[in-house]
Amino acid sequence: IPAEILNKSRELTEAEYNLIKTHSQIGYDILKNIEFSEPIAQIVLQHHEMIDGSGYPQGLKGEEILLEAKILAVADVVEAMSFHRPYRPALGLDKALEEISKNKGILYDPKVVDTCLKLFTEKGFRFE
């Protein structure tokens, strides 16, 4: 993905967003031929899949998605929302946790969300 798209400070065009959505497949293609990493390649491929089937690149849903990919999806959202991006300021951890809570059982696996929330609210985890 070109750096000028990744670092763009304005909203992405539809074509740019479609290009961004190819990063899961690109990561998979890089990793799939490394003998030890096939499960890792599948996790990378699936990390933008949502349990309701609305994700990409394959439109998988529910149990079709590897647990590890479901975990990575939630972690990715929390990290992305918590920190600054070229196109927007950081939204903060509270907003990120609100997002995963609101979409628990819709986009994100309920057990994964509950575990993530527990990690931050009960265990006191914080990004450094």
DSSP file (Angstrom, degrees, kcal/mol; ACC not computed):
  #  RESIDUE AA STRUCTURE BP1 BP2  ACC     N-H-->O    O-->H-N    N-H-->O    O-->H-N    TCO  KAPPA ALPHA  PHI   PSI    X-CA   Y-CA   Z-CA
    1    1 A I              0   0    0      0, 0.0     5,-0.0     0, 0.0    19,-0.0   0.000 360.0 360.0 360.0 127.3    0.0    0.0    0.0
    2    2 A P    >>  -     0   0    0      0, 0.0     4,-2.1     0, 0.0     3,-1.3  -0.289 360.0-129.8 -60.8 139.8    1.6    3.3   -1.0
    3    3 A A  H 3> S+     0   0    0      1,-0.3     4,-2.7     2,-0.2     5,-0.1   0.837 106.1  63.7 -58.7 -34.8    2.7    5.5    1.9
    4    4 A E  H 34 S+     0   0    0      1,-0.2    -1,-0.3     2,-0.2     0, 0.0   0.783 107.8  42.6 -64.9 -24.6    0.8    8.5    0.5
    5    5 A I  H X4 S+     0   0    0     -3,-1.3     3,-1.2     2,-0.2    -2,-0.2   0.895 114.2  49.5 -82.4 -45.6   -2.4    6.6    1.0
    6    6 A L  H 3< S+     0   0    0     -4,-2.1    -2,-0.2     1,-0.3    -3,-0.2   0.841 119.3  39.0 -60.6 -33.5   -1.5    5.2    4.5
    7    7 A N  T 3< S+     0   0    0     -4,-2.7    -1,-0.3    -5,-0.2    -2,-0.2   0.253  83.5 137.1-102.3  11.4   -0.5    8.7    5.6
    8    8 A K    <   -     0   0    0     -3,-1.2     4,-0.1     1,-0.1    -3,-0.1  -0.340  43.2-155.6 -63.1 135.5   -3.2   10.7    3.9
    9    9 A S  S    S+     0   0    0     78,-0.1     2,-0.2     2,-0.1    -1,-0.1   0.527  72.1  63.4 -92.5  -6.2   -4.7   13.4    6.2
   10   10 A R  S    S-     0   0    0      1,-0.1    77,-0.1    78,-0.0    78,-0.0  -0.635 102.0 -71.7-110.4 172.0   -8.1   13.5    4.4
   11   11 A E        -     0   0    0     -2,-0.2    -1,-0.1     1,-0.1     2,-0.1  -0.327  56.7-110.2 -61.2 142.4  -10.8   10.9    3.9
   12   12 A L        -     0   0    0     -4,-0.1    -1,-0.1     1,-0.1     2,-0.1  -0.441  25.7-121.1 -73.6 146.5   -9.9    8.1    1.5
   13   13 A T     >  -     0   0    0     -2,-0.1     4,-2.7     1,-0.1     5,-0.2  -0.349  33.1-103.2 -73.4 168.0  -11.6    7.9   -1.9
   14   14 A E  H  > S+     0   0    0      1,-0.2     4,-2.5     2,-0.2     5,-0.2   0.908 124.4  50.7 -60.7 -41.4  -13.5    4.7   -2.6
   15   15 A A  H  > S+     0   0    0      2,-0.2     4,-1.8     1,-0.2    -1,-0.2   0.902 111.2  48.0 -63.8 -41.1  -10.6    3.5   -4.8
   16   16 A E  H  > S+     0   0    0      2,-0.2     4,-2.4     1,-0.2    -2,-0.2   0.910 111.6  49.8 -66.0 -41.9   -8.0    4.2   -2.1
   17   17 A Y  H  X S+     0   0    0     -4,-2.7     4,-2.2     1,-0.2    -2,-0.2   0.909 109.0  52.2 -63.5 -41.3  -10.2    2.4    0.5
   18   18 A N  H  < S+     0   0    0     -4,-2.5     4,-0.3     1,-0.2    -1,-0.2   0.875 109.5  50.1 -62.4 -36.1  -10.5   -0.6   -1.8
   19   19 A L  H >< S+     0   0    0     -4,-1.8     3,-1.5     1,-0.2    -2,-0.2   0.915 108.2  52.4 -66.4 -43.1   -6.7   -0.6   -2.1
   20   20 A I  H >< S+     0   0    0     -4,-2.4     3,-2.0     1,-0.3     4,-0.2   0.891 101.8  61.4 -57.6 -40.2   -6.3   -0.5    1.7
   21   21 A K  T >< S+     0   0    0     -4,-2.2     3,-0.5     1,-0.3     4,-0.4   0.634  91.3  68.2 -65.8 -12.3   -8.7   -3.5    2.0
   22   22 A T  T <> S+     0   0    0     -3,-1.5     4,-2.6    -4,-0.3    -1,-0.3   0.573  73.9  89.3 -81.1  -7.6   -6.2   -5.6    0.0
   23   23 A H  H <> S+     0   0    0     -3,-2.0     4,-2.5     1,-0.2    -1,-0.2   0.822  82.4  55.4 -64.6 -29.7   -3.6   -5.5    2.8
   24   24 A S  H <> S+     0   0    0     -3,-0.5     4,-2.2    -4,-0.2    -1,-0.2   0.936 111.9  43.3 -64.1 -45.3   -5.0   -8.7    4.4
   25   25 A Q  H  > S+     0   0    0     -4,-0.4     4,-2.9     2,-0.2    -2,-0.2   0.898 113.1  52.1 -66.7 -41.1   -4.6  -10.6    1.2
   26   26 A I  H  X S+     0   0    0     -4,-2.6     4,-2.0     2,-0.2    -2,-0.2   0.933 110.4  48.4 -61.4 -45.8   -1.2   -9.1    0.6
   27   27 A G  H  X S+     0   0    0     -4,-2.5     4,-2.0     1,-0.2    -1,-0.2   0.911 112.4  49.2 -59.8 -43.1   -0.1  -10.1    4.1
   28   28 A Y  H  X S+     0   0    0     -4,-2.2     4,-2.8     1,-0.2    -2,-0.2   0.936 109.0  52.1 -60.8 -47.0   -1.4  -13.6    3.5
   29   29 A D  H  < S+     0   0    0     -4,-2.9     4,-0.4     1,-0.2    -1,-0.2   0.857 110.6  48.8 -60.5 -35.5    0.3  -13.9    0.1
   30   30 A I  H  < S+     0   0    0     -4,-2.0     3,-0.3    -5,-0.2    -1,-0.2   0.907 120.5  35.2 -68.1 -42.0    3.6  -13.0    1.8
   31   31 A L  H >< S+     0   0    0     -4,-2.0     3,-2.0     1,-0.2     6,-0.3   0.723  95.1  81.9 -88.1 -23.7    3.3  -15.4    4.6
   32   32 A K  T 3< S+     0   0    0     -4,-2.8    -1,-0.2     1,-0.3    -3,-0.1   0.765  92.2  49.8 -61.1 -27.6    1.5  -18.4    3.0
   33   33 A N  T 3  S+     0   0    0     -4,-0.4     2,-0.8    -3,-0.3    -1,-0.3   0.438  82.9 100.4 -93.0   1.1    4.7  -19.9    1.5
   34   34 A I  S X  S-     0   0    0     -3,-2.0     3,-2.1     1,-0.2     4,-0.3  -0.802  74.7-139.4 -86.5 115.5    6.7  -19.7    4.8
   35   35 A E  G >  S+     0   0    0     -2,-0.8     3,-0.6     1,-0.3    -1,-0.2   0.794  94.2  42.8 -49.6 -44.1    6.5  -23.3    6.0
   36   36 A F  G 3  S+     0   0    0      1,-0.2    -1,-0.3     2,-0.1     4,-0.2   0.583 107.1  62.1 -81.4  -8.4    5.9  -22.6    9.7
   37   37 A S  G <>  +     0   0    0     -3,-2.1     4,-3.1    -6,-0.3     5,-0.2   0.292  56.9 114.4-108.7  12.4    3.5  -19.8    9.3
   38   38 A E  H <> S+     0   0    0     -3,-0.6     4,-2.2    -4,-0.3     5,-0.2   0.909  85.1  46.4 -52.6 -47.4    0.4  -21.2    7.6
   39   39 A P  H  > S+     0   0    0      0, 0.0     4,-2.1     0, 0.0    -1,-0.3   0.912 114.1  49.9 -60.8 -36.6   -1.9  -20.6   10.6
   40   40 A I  H  > S+     0   0    0      2,-0.2     4,-2.6     1,-0.2    -2,-0.2   0.907 107.6  53.4 -65.9 -41.1   -0.4  -17.2   10.9
   41   41 A A  H  X S+     0   0    0     -4,-3.1     4,-2.4     1,-0.2    -1,-0.2   0.911 109.6  48.4 -60.0 -42.6   -1.0  -16.5    7.3
   42   42 A Q  H  X S+     0   0    0     -4,-2.2     4,-2.1    -5,-0.2    -1,-0.2   0.888 110.0  51.9 -65.1 -39.3   -4.7  -17.4    7.7
   43   43 A I  H  X S+     0   0    0     -4,-2.1     4,-0.8     2,-0.2    -2,-0.2   0.935 111.0  47.3 -62.1 -46.3   -5.0  -15.2   10.8
   44   44 A V  H >< S+     0   0    0     -4,-2.6     3,-0.8     1,-0.2    -2,-0.2   0.918 111.6  51.4 -60.5 -44.3   -3.6  -12.2    8.9
   45   45 A L  H 3< S+     0   0    0     -4,-2.4     3,-0.4     1,-0.2    -1,-0.2   0.871 116.6  39.9 -60.0 -38.0   -5.9  -12.9    6.0
   46   46 A Q  H >< S+     0   0    0     -4,-2.1     3,-2.5     1,-0.2    -1,-0.2   0.438  80.1 104.8 -94.2  -0.6   -9.0  -13.0    8.3
   47   47 A H  T << S+     0   0    0     -4,-0.8    -1,-0.2    -3,-0.8    29,-0.1   0.574  84.7  46.3 -69.1  -6.3   -8.2  -10.2   10.7
   48   48 A H  T 3  S+     0   0    0      8,-0.4     8,-1.4    -3,-0.4    -1,-0.3   0.222  85.9 113.8-111.8  12.2  -10.8   -7.8    9.1
   49   49 A E    <   -     0   0    0     -3,-2.5     2,-0.3     6,-0.3    12,-0.1  -0.614  55.5-149.6 -78.5 143.6  -13.5  -10.4    8.9
   50   50 A M    >   -     0   0    0     10,-0.5     3,-2.6    -2,-0.3     5,-0.4  -0.889  21.4-120.2-116.8 147.3  -16.6   -9.7   11.2
   51   51 A I  T 3  S+     0   0    0     56,-2.2    11,-1.2    -2,-0.3    56,-0.2   0.706 112.7  57.9 -64.4 -18.2  -18.8  -12.3   12.8
   52   52 A D  T 3  S-     0   0    0     54,-0.4    -1,-0.3     9,-0.2     9,-0.1   0.447 118.3-109.9 -87.5   1.1  -21.8  -11.0   10.9
   53   53 A G  S <  S+     0   0    0     -3,-2.6    -2,-0.1     7,-0.4     8,-0.1   0.473  89.1 115.1  88.8   2.1  -20.2  -11.5    7.6
   54   54 A S        +     0   0    0      2,-0.0    -3,-0.1    -5,-0.0     7,-0.1   0.478  54.8  91.4 -85.5  -1.5  -19.7   -7.8    6.8
   55   55 A G        -     0   0    0      5,-0.5    -6,-0.3    -5,-0.4     4,-0.1  -0.001  68.2 -72.0 -83.5-169.5  -15.9   -7.9    6.9
   56   56 A Y  S    S+     0   0    0     -8,-1.4    -8,-0.4     2,-0.1    -2,-0.0  -0.942  80.5  11.4-141.7 160.3  -13.3   -8.5    4.2
   57   57 A P  S    S+     0   0    0      0, 0.0    -1,-0.1     0, 0.0   -11,-0.1  -0.997 130.8  15.1 -93.7 -11.7  -11.7  -10.0    2.1
   58   58 A Q  S    S-     0   0    0    -13,-0.2    -2,-0.1     2,-0.0   -12,-0.1   0.550  88.7-124.9-104.4  -8.0  -13.7  -13.2    2.1
   59   59 A G        +     0   0    0      1,-0.1    -3,-0.1    -4,-0.1   -10,-0.0   0.832  48.0 171.5  66.7  31.6  -16.9  -12.2    3.9
   60   60 A L        -     0   0    0      4,-0.1   -10,-0.5    -6,-0.0    -5,-0.5  -0.280  12.4-161.4 -68.6 159.3  -16.6  -15.0    6.4
   61   61 A K    >   -     0   0    0     -9,-0.1     3,-2.4    -8,-0.1     4,-0.2  -0.976  39.6 -27.9-141.8 157.9  -18.9  -15.1    9.4
   62   62 A G  G >  S+     0   0    0    -11,-1.2     3,-1.7    -2,-0.3   -10,-0.1  -0.053 126.8   6.0  47.7-125.8  -19.1  -16.6   12.9
   63   63 A E  G 3  S+     0   0    0      1,-0.3    -1,-0.3   -12,-0.1     4,-0.1   0.538 116.0  77.8 -71.8  -7.2  -17.3  -19.9   13.3
   64   64 A E  G <  S+     0   0    0     -3,-2.4     2,-0.4   -13,-0.1    -1,-0.3   0.717  84.2  79.0 -69.8 -18.8  -15.7  -19.6    9.8
   65   65 A I  S <  S-     0   0    0     -3,-1.7   -22,-0.1    -4,-0.2     5,-0.0  -0.761  91.3-115.0 -94.8 131.9  -13.3  -17.1   11.3
   66   66 A L     >  -     0   0    0     -2,-0.4     4,-1.9   -24,-0.1     3,-0.4  -0.345  20.1-124.7 -61.7 142.9  -10.4  -18.4   13.3
   67   67 A L  H  > S+     0   0    0      1,-0.2     4,-2.3     2,-0.2     5,-0.2   0.901 112.3  55.5 -54.7 -43.1  -10.4  -17.5   17.0
   68   68 A E  H  > S+     0   0    0      1,-0.2     4,-2.4     2,-0.2    -1,-0.2   0.856 106.4  50.3 -61.8 -35.0   -7.0  -15.9   16.6
   69   69 A A  H  > S+     0   0    0     -3,-0.4     4,-2.4     2,-0.2    -1,-0.2   0.861 108.4  52.7 -70.1 -35.7   -8.3  -13.7   13.8
   70   70 A K  H  X S+     0   0    0     -4,-1.9     4,-1.8     2,-0.2    -2,-0.2   0.898 110.7  47.8 -64.2 -40.0  -11.2  -12.6   16.0
   71   71 A I  H  X S+     0   0    0     -4,-2.3     4,-2.5     1,-0.2    -2,-0.2   0.934 112.3  48.5 -65.0 -46.6   -8.7  -11.7   18.8
   72   72 A L  H  X S+     0   0    0     -4,-2.4     4,-2.7     1,-0.2    -2,-0.2   0.872 107.8  56.2 -62.6 -37.2   -6.6   -9.7   16.3
   73   73 A A  H  X S+     0   0    0     -4,-2.4     4,-2.0     2,-0.2    -1,-0.2   0.930 110.9  42.9 -60.6 -46.6   -9.6   -7.9   14.9
   74   74 A V  H  X S+     0   0    0     -4,-1.8     4,-2.5     2,-0.2     5,-0.2   0.925 115.1  49.3 -66.8 -44.6  -10.6   -6.6   18.4
   75   75 A A  H  X S+     0   0    0     -4,-2.5     4,-2.6     1,-0.2     5,-0.2   0.897 110.0  52.6 -60.5 -40.2   -7.0   -5.7   19.3
   76   76 A D  H  X S+     0   0    0     -4,-2.7     4,-2.8    -5,-0.2    -1,-0.2   0.913 110.6  46.5 -62.5 -44.8   -6.6   -3.9   15.9
   77   77 A V  H  X S+     0   0    0     -4,-2.0     4,-2.5     2,-0.2     5,-0.3   0.933 113.6  47.8 -64.1 -47.1   -9.8   -1.8   16.5
   78   78 A V  H  X S+     0   0    0     -4,-2.5     4,-1.6     1,-0.2    -2,-0.2   0.928 116.5  43.4 -62.4 -45.2   -8.8   -0.9   20.1
   79   79 A E  H  X S+     0   0    0     -4,-2.6     4,-1.1    -5,-0.2    -2,-0.2   0.938 114.3  49.7 -65.4 -46.4   -5.3    0.0   19.1
   80   80 A A  H  < S+     0   0    0     -4,-2.8     3,-0.3    -5,-0.2    -2,-0.2   0.891 114.9  43.2 -62.4 -41.0   -6.3    2.0   16.0
   81   81 A M  H  < S+     0   0    0     -4,-2.5    10,-2.3    -5,-0.2    11,-1.2   0.802 110.1  57.1 -74.9 -28.1   -9.0    4.0   17.8
   82   82 A S  H  < S+     0   0    0     -4,-1.6     2,-0.3    -5,-0.3    11,-0.2   0.721 105.8  53.9 -76.2 -21.5   -6.7    4.7   20.8
   83   83 A F  S  < S-     0   0    0     -4,-1.1     8,-0.3    -3,-0.3     9,-0.0  -0.795  92.1 -89.2-120.7 158.1   -3.9    6.3   18.8
   84   84 A H        -     0   0    0     -2,-0.3    -1,-0.1     6,-0.2    -2,-0.1  -0.269  36.5-167.1 -59.4 141.1   -3.5    9.1   16.3
   85   85 A R  B >   -A   88   0A   0      3,-2.7     3,-1.7    -4,-0.1   -78,-0.1  -0.924  35.1-111.3-124.3 155.0   -3.9    8.4   12.7
   86   86 A P  T 3  S+     0   0    0      0, 0.0   -79,-0.1     0, 0.0    -2,-0.0   0.816 119.3  47.1 -56.0 -29.5   -2.9   10.8    9.8
   87   87 A Y  T 3  S+     0   0    0      1,-0.2   -78,-0.1   -77,-0.1   -76,-0.0   0.458 125.0  10.7 -94.3  -2.5   -6.5   11.3    9.0
   88   88 A R  B <  S-A   85   0A   0     -3,-1.7    -3,-2.7   -78,-0.0    -1,-0.2  -0.968  77.0-101.2-167.6 154.6   -7.8   11.9   12.5
   89   89 A P        -     0   0    0      0, 0.0    -6,-0.1     0, 0.0    -2,-0.0  -0.301  60.4 -74.4 -72.3 166.1   -6.7   12.5   16.1
   90   90 A A        -     0   0    0      1,-0.1    -8,-0.2    -8,-0.1    -6,-0.2  -0.350  35.9-156.7 -57.7 138.7   -6.7    9.7   18.7
   91   91 A L        -     0   0    0    -10,-2.3     4,-0.4    -8,-0.3    -9,-0.2   0.663  41.7-122.4 -92.1 -20.3  -10.2    8.9   19.8
   92   92 A G     >  -     0   0    0    -11,-1.2     4,-1.9     2,-0.1    -9,-0.1   0.029  19.1 -81.9  97.3 157.0   -9.0    7.4   23.1
   93   93 A L  H  > S+     0   0    0    -11,-0.2     4,-2.8     1,-0.2     5,-0.3   0.878 123.2  57.4 -63.7 -40.6   -9.2    4.1   24.9
   94   94 A D  H  > S+     0   0    0      1,-0.2     4,-2.1     2,-0.2    -1,-0.2   0.919 108.5  46.7 -59.3 -43.5  -12.7    4.8   26.3
   95   95 A K  H  > S+     0   0    0     -4,-0.4     4,-2.4     2,-0.2    -1,-0.2   0.896 112.1  51.7 -63.6 -40.2  -14.1    5.3   22.8
   96   96 A A  H  X S+     0   0    0     -4,-1.9     4,-2.2     2,-0.2    -2,-0.2   0.925 111.2  45.9 -63.7 -44.8  -12.4    2.2   21.6
   97   97 A L  H  X S+     0   0    0     -4,-2.8     4,-2.0     1,-0.2    -1,-0.2   0.858 111.4  53.2 -67.4 -34.0  -13.8    0.1   24.4
   98   98 A E  H  X S+     0   0    0     -4,-2.1     4,-2.8    -5,-0.3    -2,-0.2   0.907 107.5  52.7 -63.8 -42.0  -17.3    1.6   23.8
   99   99 A E  H  X S+     0   0    0     -4,-2.4     4,-1.6     1,-0.2    -2,-0.2   0.934 111.8  43.0 -59.9 -49.3  -17.0    0.6   20.1
  100  100 A I  H  < S+     0   0    0     -4,-2.2    -1,-0.2     1,-0.2     8,-0.2   0.868 115.0  50.8 -69.9 -33.0  -16.2   -3.0   20.8
  101  101 A S  H >< S+     0   0    0     -4,-2.0     3,-1.2    -5,-0.2    -2,-0.2   0.935 109.7  50.0 -65.0 -46.0  -18.9   -3.1   23.6
  102  102 A K  H 3< S+     0   0    0     -4,-2.8    -1,-0.2     1,-0.3    -2,-0.2   0.830 118.0  39.4 -61.7 -33.8  -21.5   -1.7   21.3
  103  103 A N  T >X>S+     0   0    0     -4,-1.6     4,-2.1    -5,-0.2     5,-1.9   0.207  80.8 135.4-105.9  14.8  -20.7   -4.2   18.5
  104  104 A K  B <45S+b  108   0B   0     -3,-1.2     5,-0.2     1,-0.3    -3,-0.1  -0.465  81.7  10.9 -62.3 127.6  -20.2   -7.2   20.7
  105  105 A G  T 345S+     0   0    0      3,-3.1    -1,-0.3    -2,-0.2     4,-0.1   0.350 127.2  64.3  82.9  -7.6  -22.0  -10.1   19.1
  106  106 A I  T <45S-     0   0    0     -3,-1.8   -54,-0.4     2,-0.2    -2,-0.2   0.771 126.7  -5.4-106.5 -64.6  -22.6   -8.1   15.9
  107  107 A L  T  <5S+     0   0    0     -4,-2.1   -56,-2.2   -56,-0.2     2,-0.3   0.766 130.6  50.6 -98.1 -35.3  -19.1   -7.5   14.5
  108  108 A Y  B   <S-b  104   0B   0     -5,-1.9    -3,-3.1    -8,-0.2    -2,-0.2  -0.827  90.4-101.4-116.2 144.8  -16.9   -8.9   17.3
  109  109 A D     >  -     0   0    0     -2,-0.3     4,-2.5    -5,-0.2     5,-0.2  -0.405  29.8-136.5 -61.1 127.5  -16.9  -12.2   19.1
  110  110 A P  H  > S+     0   0    0      0, 0.0     4,-2.8     0, 0.0     5,-0.2   0.880 102.0  49.2 -57.5 -42.2  -18.6  -11.8   22.5
  111  111 A K  H  > S+     0   0    0      2,-0.2     4,-2.2     1,-0.2     5,-0.2   0.890 111.9  49.1 -66.4 -37.8  -16.0  -13.8   24.4
  112  112 A V  H  > S+     0   0    0      2,-0.2     4,-2.5     1,-0.2    -1,-0.2   0.924 112.7  47.6 -66.0 -44.2  -13.1  -11.9   22.8
  113  113 A V  H  X S+     0   0    0     -4,-2.5     4,-3.0     2,-0.2     5,-0.2   0.942 111.5  50.1 -61.9 -47.8  -14.8   -8.6   23.6
  114  114 A D  H  X S+     0   0    0     -4,-2.8     4,-2.3     1,-0.2    -1,-0.2   0.901 112.0  48.3 -58.7 -41.1  -15.5   -9.6   27.2
  115  115 A T  H  X S+     0   0    0     -4,-2.2     4,-2.2     2,-0.2    -1,-0.2   0.910 112.4  48.4 -65.8 -42.2  -11.8  -10.7   27.6
  116  116 A C  H  X S+     0   0    0     -4,-2.5     4,-1.8     2,-0.2    -2,-0.2   0.930 111.9  48.8 -63.7 -45.9  -10.5   -7.5   26.2
  117  117 A L  H  X S+     0   0    0     -4,-3.0     4,-3.3     1,-0.2     5,-0.4   0.913 111.3  50.5 -60.5 -42.4  -12.8   -5.4   28.4
  118  118 A K  H  X>S+     0   0    0     -4,-2.3     5,-2.2    -5,-0.2     4,-2.0   0.899 105.7  56.8 -62.1 -40.9  -11.7   -7.4   31.4
  119  119 A L  H  <5S+     0   0    0     -4,-2.2     6,-2.4     3,-0.2    -1,-0.2   0.901 118.1  32.3 -57.1 -43.3   -8.0   -6.8   30.5
  120  120 A F  H  <5S+     0   0    0     -4,-1.8     4,-0.2     4,-0.2    -2,-0.2   0.884 128.0  35.7 -83.7 -40.7   -8.5   -3.1   30.5
  121  121 A T  H  <5S+     0   0    0     -4,-3.3    -3,-0.2    -5,-0.2    -2,-0.2   0.864 131.4  22.1 -87.3 -36.5  -11.1   -2.6   33.2
  122  122 A E  T  <5S+     0   0    0     -4,-2.0    -3,-0.2    -5,-0.4    -4,-0.1   0.811 128.8  40.9 -99.8 -36.2  -10.2   -5.3   35.8
  123  123 A K  S   <S-     0   0    0     -5,-2.2    -3,-0.2     2,-0.1    -4,-0.1   0.580  98.9-129.5 -91.5 -10.6   -6.6   -6.1   35.1
  124  124 A G        +     0   0    0     -6,-0.3    -4,-0.2    -4,-0.2    -3,-0.1   0.709  40.9 172.3  73.9  20.2   -5.6   -2.4   34.6
  125  125 A F        +     0   0    0     -6,-2.4     2,-0.3     1,-0.0    -1,-0.2  -0.365   4.4 178.1 -63.5 142.0   -3.8   -3.0   31.3
  126  126 A R        -     0   0    0     -2,-0.0     2,-0.1   -33,-0.0    -6,-0.0  -0.990  32.2-109.0-141.5 147.5   -2.7    0.2   29.5
  127  127 A F              0   0    0     -2,-0.3     0, 0.0     1,-0.1     0, 0.0  -0.488 360.0 360.0 -69.5 146.0   -0.8    0.9   26.3
  128  128 A E              0   0    0     -2,-0.1    -1,-0.1     0, 0.0     0, 0.0   0.404 360.0 360.0-104.8 360.0    2.7    2.2   26.8
